[in-house]
């Protein structure tokens, strides 16, 4: 349930900064040039589905495939650009603020989401794997960074190009980079999307939005912005400040070609952010390989992860590895991950 305050979005002006302080420290202009010159162009009660995603979809008609979860549509919340979500001691408060003013409050979802991301399976050990799903994570370049409990990944950023549209429509494609906490329940991510995520937004075109995906049906995203094949996308997740054990976050998806952007902010405490994802492909409702982008690949140039806030320290040596999450009922499209330093290629 949403409760709105007397402060409206239209009465507040919030300017998207062109650079954040940390990105300025590392020389964003040089990073963008280097990136594109190198391109050819808590314990929540999430239901651990034992059936495949197609059965879960049948059992939950009208539910929405968001990144990593199948959830009731009324539990997915669009918030204004720059609005803040609060996660205190691993639990979300439901408050959404903008410039310090409460703009909305959301209660927890009345039904648990069905998880479609491979929690506890990034490294291929035990638990529910993506092979039990007809849709979900397909492949990823990832890294579980070894950090002390008081140290978090403080920045992940990268560049990729909007691929051509699929030859045939009907699938829902997510391409993103971002961070997870150690429990793998919480995800901060700038996302490029093709297809409609049922009753929310999108269609037979590409859009960008930034997401906080959490447990108990708490899903938030910034306003989607349409982008075009060939546009250069810049996505980052960054700690912008700390207060005791509370971390301030910014997540931004930006089209460097057109200047369009879509971003959220968040605060978190009680979570340890140590999972880095340089490139992830998720797909839902895809029944043929022609429902993936027609060029057959997406190249990410990702920089980071960095840690040690307020210092700005790179983590070396790089520990990226590719993980292919097979489908049981989805098409086999020759998925593979190519890694070359900080360049990551997802093929499909």
C-alpha positions as CSV (number, residue, x, y, z in Angstrom):
1,X,0.0,0.0,0.0
2,X,1.3,3.4,-1.0
3,X,0.9,6.5,1.3
4,X,1.8,9.8,-0.3
5,X,2.9,12.8,1.6
6,X,1.8,16.4,0.8
7,X,5.1,16.9,-1.1
8,X,4.6,16.3,-4.8
9,X,7.2,15.4,-7.3
10,X,6.3,18.3,-9.4
11,X,7.1,20.8,-6.7
12,X,10.7,19.6,-6.3
13,X,13.5,20.3,-8.7
14,X,16.4,17.9,-8.4
15,X,19.3,18.2,-10.8
16,X,21.1,15.2,-12.1
17,X,24.8,15.9,-11.5
18,X,27.0,15.2,-14.5
19,X,29.7,13.6,-12.5
20,X,30.0,12.4,-8.9
21,X,33.1,13.2,-6.8
22,X,34.6,9.7,-7.1
23,X,34.2,9.5,-10.8
24,X,35.8,12.9,-11.1
25,X,38.8,11.6,-9.1
26,X,39.5,8.9,-11.7
27,X,39.1,11.1,-14.7
28,X,35.8,10.2,-16.3
29,X,36.5,11.7,-19.7
30,X,39.6,9.6,-20.1
31,X,37.8,6.5,-18.9
32,X,35.0,7.1,-21.5
33,X,37.5,7.6,-24.3
34,X,39.4,4.5,-23.3
35,X,36.3,2.4,-23.0
36,X,34.8,3.2,-26.4
37,X,38.1,3.2,-28.3
38,X,38.4,-0.4,-27.1
39,X,35.0,-1.4,-28.3
40,X,34.3,-2.6,-31.8
41,X,31.5,-0.3,-31.6
42,X,18.5,-10.0,5.9
43,X,17.0,-13.7,5.9
44,X,13.8,-12.7,4.1
45,X,11.1,-15.1,3.1
46,X,11.5,-15.2,-0.6
47,X,9.9,-18.3,-2.0
48,X,12.6,-20.6,-3.3
49,X,10.8,-22.0,-6.3
50,X,11.2,-25.7,-6.9
51,X,9.3,-25.6,-10.2
52,X,10.5,-23.9,-13.4
53,X,9.6,-20.3,-14.3
54,X,7.0,-21.2,-16.8
55,X,5.0,-23.1,-14.1
56,X,5.6,-20.2,-11.7
57,X,4.2,-17.8,-14.2
58,X,1.1,-20.0,-14.8
59,X,0.6,-20.2,-11.0
60,X,0.9,-16.4,-10.7
61,X,-1.0,-14.9,-13.6
62,X,-0.4,-11.2,-14.1
63,X,2.8,-11.1,-12.1
64,X,5.8,-9.2,-13.3
65,X,9.3,-10.4,-14.3
66,X,11.6,-7.8,-12.8
67,X,15.4,-8.3,-12.8
68,X,15.8,-11.4,-10.6
69,X,12.3,-11.9,-9.4
70,X,8.7,-12.7,-10.4
71,X,6.5,-10.5,-8.3
72,X,3.0,-8.9,-7.9
73,X,2.7,-5.8,-10.2
74,X,1.5,-3.7,-7.3
75,X,4.8,-4.4,-5.5
76,X,6.9,-2.8,-8.2
77,X,7.3,1.0,-7.5
78,X,8.4,3.7,-9.9
79,X,10.0,6.6,-7.9
80,X,11.2,10.0,-9.1
81,X,14.8,10.5,-10.4
82,X,17.1,10.9,-7.4
83,X,14.6,9.6,-4.9
84,X,16.0,7.7,-1.9
85,X,15.0,4.3,-0.5
86,X,16.0,3.4,3.0
87,X,17.3,-0.1,4.1
88,X,18.0,-0.1,7.8
89,X,19.6,-3.2,9.5
90,X,18.9,-5.2,6.4
91,X,15.1,-4.3,6.4
92,X,13.5,-1.8,4.1
93,X,11.5,1.0,5.8
94,X,9.2,1.6,2.9
95,X,9.8,5.3,3.0
96,X,10.8,7.1,-0.2
97,X,12.2,10.6,0.2
98,X,13.4,13.3,-2.2
99,X,15.5,16.2,-1.1
100,X,14.8,15.2,2.4
101,X,11.0,15.2,2.1
102,X,8.8,12.1,2.3
103,X,7.1,11.6,-1.0
104,X,5.7,8.1,-0.5
105,X,5.5,5.1,1.8
106,X,5.0,1.5,0.6
107,X,4.1,-1.4,2.8
108,X,5.6,-4.8,2.2
109,X,4.1,-6.9,-0.5
110,X,1.2,-9.1,0.5
111,X,2.7,-12.2,-1.2
112,X,6.4,-13.3,-1.4
113,X,8.2,-12.9,-4.7
114,X,9.4,-15.9,-6.6
115,X,13.2,-15.6,-7.0
116,X,14.6,-16.1,-10.5
117,X,18.2,-15.1,-9.9
118,X,20.6,-17.9,-8.9
119,X,21.1,-17.1,-5.3
120,X,23.9,-19.2,-3.7
121,X,24.7,-20.5,-7.2
122,X,27.0,-17.8,-8.6
123,X,29.9,-19.9,-7.8
124,X,28.3,-23.2,-8.8
125,X,28.2,-24.7,-5.3
126,X,24.8,-25.7,-3.8
127,X,21.2,-24.6,-3.7
128,X,18.7,-23.7,-6.4
129,X,20.3,-23.1,-9.7
130,X,19.0,-21.2,-12.7
131,X,18.8,-24.5,-14.6
132,X,15.5,-25.0,-12.7
133,X,14.0,-22.0,-14.5
134,X,12.8,-21.5,-18.0
135,X,13.7,-17.8,-17.6
136,X,16.1,-15.9,-15.5
137,X,19.8,-15.3,-15.5
138,X,21.5,-16.7,-18.6
139,X,25.2,-15.7,-18.1
140,X,27.3,-13.3,-16.2
141,X,30.8,-12.0,-15.6
142,X,31.1,-11.8,-11.8
143,X,33.3,-11.7,-8.8
144,X,32.7,-12.4,-5.1
145,X,35.3,-10.0,-3.8
146,X,37.1,-10.9,-0.6
147,X,36.5,-8.0,1.8
148,X,36.4,-7.5,5.5
149,X,32.9,-7.1,7.1
150,X,33.6,-3.4,7.5
151,X,34.7,-2.9,3.9
152,X,32.4,-2.8,0.9
153,X,32.7,-2.4,-2.8
154,X,32.3,1.4,-3.2
155,X,32.1,1.8,-7.0
156,X,31.4,-0.3,-10.1
157,X,31.0,1.5,-13.4
158,X,31.1,0.5,-17.0
159,X,30.1,1.3,-20.6
160,X,28.2,-0.7,-23.2
161,X,26.4,-0.1,-26.4
162,X,22.7,-0.6,-27.0
163,X,22.5,-3.6,-29.3
164,X,20.2,-4.0,-32.3
165,X,16.7,-5.1,-31.6
166,X,16.0,-8.9,-31.7
167,X,14.8,-10.2,-35.1
168,X,11.6,-11.3,-33.4
169,X,9.7,-9.8,-30.4
170,X,8.1,-11.5,-27.4
171,X,11.1,-11.9,-25.1
172,X,12.1,-9.7,-22.2
173,X,15.8,-9.0,-22.1
174,X,17.8,-7.4,-19.3
175,X,21.5,-6.3,-19.7
176,X,23.2,-4.8,-16.7
177,X,26.1,-4.4,-14.3
178,X,25.8,-3.8,-10.5
179,X,26.3,-5.1,-7.0
180,X,24.7,-7.6,-4.6
181,X,25.1,-7.9,-0.9
182,X,26.6,-11.0,0.7
183,X,23.2,-12.6,1.3
184,X,22.4,-12.2,-2.4
185,X,19.0,-10.9,-1.6
186,X,19.6,-7.2,-2.4
187,X,20.7,-5.9,-5.8
188,X,21.6,-2.3,-6.9
189,X,21.7,-2.1,-10.7
190,X,21.5,0.2,-13.7
191,X,19.6,-1.8,-16.4
192,X,19.1,-1.8,-20.1
193,X,15.8,-3.5,-21.0
194,X,14.2,-4.8,-24.2
195,X,10.6,-5.9,-24.1
196,X,7.7,-5.3,-21.8
197,X,7.9,-6.3,-18.2
198,X,4.1,-7.0,-17.9
199,X,2.0,-4.0,-16.8
200,X,5.0,-1.9,-15.9
201,X,6.9,-0.4,-18.8
202,X,8.8,-1.2,-22.0
203,X,7.9,-2.7,-25.3
204,X,9.6,-3.6,-28.6
205,X,12.3,-1.0,-28.0
206,X,15.2,-0.4,-25.5
207,X,14.9,1.5,-22.2
208,X,17.2,2.3,-19.3
209,X,16.3,2.5,-15.6
210,X,18.0,2.0,-12.3
211,X,16.7,-0.5,-9.8
212,X,16.8,-1.6,-6.2
213,X,15.5,-5.2,-6.0
214,X,15.0,-6.6,-2.6
215,X,13.1,-9.2,-0.7
216,X,9.5,-9.3,0.5
217,X,8.3,-7.7,-2.8
218,X,10.1,-4.4,-2.3
219,X,11.1,-3.4,-5.8
220,X,11.9,0.1,-6.8
221,X,13.0,1.7,-10.1
222,X,13.6,5.1,-11.5
223,X,11.5,6.4,-14.5
224,X,12.4,4.5,-17.7
225,X,14.0,6.4,-20.5
226,X,13.9,5.2,-24.1
227,X,17.3,4.7,-25.8
228,X,18.3,3.7,-29.3
229,X,20.4,0.9,-30.9
230,X,24.0,2.2,-31.2
231,X,23.7,4.6,-28.2
232,X,26.5,4.5,-25.7
233,X,25.3,3.5,-22.2
234,X,27.2,4.5,-18.9
235,X,26.0,2.6,-15.8
236,X,27.4,2.9,-12.3
237,X,26.7,2.0,-8.7
238,X,28.6,4.1,-6.1
239,X,28.8,4.9,-2.4
240,X,28.5,8.6,-2.1
241,X,28.8,9.0,1.7
242,X,28.8,7.2,5.0
243,X,27.4,7.9,8.5
244,X,28.5,5.2,11.0
245,X,27.5,1.9,9.4
246,X,25.0,3.5,7.0
247,X,26.1,3.8,3.4
248,X,24.7,6.3,0.9
249,X,24.3,5.0,-2.6
250,X,23.7,6.3,-6.1
251,X,22.7,4.1,-9.0
252,X,22.7,5.7,-12.5
253,X,21.9,4.6,-16.0
254,X,22.9,7.3,-18.6
255,X,22.7,7.4,-22.4
256,X,25.9,9.3,-23.3
257,X,24.7,9.7,-26.9
258,X,21.4,11.5,-26.1
259,X,22.0,12.7,-22.5
260,X,19.0,10.8,-21.2
261,X,19.4,9.4,-17.6
262,X,17.5,7.5,-15.0
263,X,18.8,7.3,-11.4
264,X,18.0,6.4,-7.8
265,X,19.6,6.8,-4.4
266,X,19.5,4.6,-1.4
267,X,20.8,4.2,2.1
268,X,21.7,0.8,3.6
269,X,22.9,-0.5,6.9
270,X,23.3,-4.1,8.1
271,X,24.4,-5.3,4.6
272,X,27.8,-6.3,3.3
273,X,28.2,-5.4,-0.4
274,X,30.8,-7.8,-1.8
275,X,29.4,-9.3,-5.0
276,X,30.4,-7.5,-8.2
277,X,28.7,-8.1,-11.6
278,X,30.4,-6.6,-14.6
279,X,28.0,-7.9,-17.2
280,X,24.7,-9.9,-16.8
281,X,22.2,-11.2,-19.3
282,X,18.7,-12.1,-18.1
283,X,15.9,-13.3,-20.3
284,X,12.2,-14.2,-19.8
285,X,9.6,-15.5,-22.1
286,X,12.2,-16.2,-24.8
287,X,11.3,-19.3,-26.9
288,X,13.8,-18.8,-29.7
289,X,17.3,-17.4,-30.3
290,X,15.9,-14.8,-32.6
291,X,14.4,-13.1,-29.5
292,X,17.9,-12.1,-28.4
293,X,19.6,-9.0,-29.9
294,X,20.3,-9.7,-33.5
295,X,24.1,-8.9,-33.4
296,X,24.7,-11.9,-31.1
297,X,26.7,-10.2,-28.4
298,X,27.0,-7.3,-26.0
299,X,30.4,-6.0,-25.0
300,X,30.8,-4.3,-21.5
301,X,33.9,-2.3,-20.6
302,X,33.7,-2.3,-16.8
303,X,36.0,-0.5,-14.4
304,X,36.4,-1.6,-10.8
305,X,35.4,-2.8,-8.4
306,X,36.9,-0.3,-6.1
307,X,36.7,-0.3,-2.3
308,X,38.0,1.5,0.9
309,X,35.6,4.4,1.1
310,X,36.5,7.3,1.5
311,X,39.7,6.3,-0.2
312,X,39.5,5.1,-3.7
313,X,41.4,1.8,-4.0
314,X,41.3,-0.6,-6.9
315,X,41.3,-4.3,-6.2
316,X,44.1,-6.3,-7.7
317,X,44.5,-8.8,-9.1
318,X,41.2,-8.9,-11.0
319,X,39.1,-11.8,-10.0
320,X,36.4,-11.8,-12.7
321,X,35.1,-15.1,-14.0
322,X,32.4,-16.2,-16.4
323,X,29.3,-18.1,-15.3
324,X,26.9,-19.7,-17.6
325,X,23.4,-20.4,-16.1
326,X,21.8,-23.0,-18.3
327,X,18.1,-23.2,-19.0
328,X,16.1,-26.4,-18.9
329,X,13.3,-25.2,-21.1
330,X,14.8,-22.1,-22.8
331,X,16.6,-22.1,-26.1
332,X,20.3,-23.1,-26.4
333,X,21.8,-20.1,-28.2
334,X,25.5,-20.9,-27.8
335,X,25.8,-18.6,-24.8
336,X,29.4,-17.8,-23.8
337,X,31.3,-15.2,-21.8
338,X,34.6,-13.7,-23.0
339,X,36.9,-12.0,-20.5
340,X,39.8,-9.8,-21.4
341,X,40.9,-7.7,-18.5
342,X,38.0,-5.3,-17.9
343,X,36.3,-6.1,-21.2
344,X,33.5,-8.6,-20.9
345,X,31.7,-10.0,-23.9
346,X,28.3,-11.8,-23.5
347,X,27.5,-13.9,-26.6
348,X,24.1,-15.3,-27.4
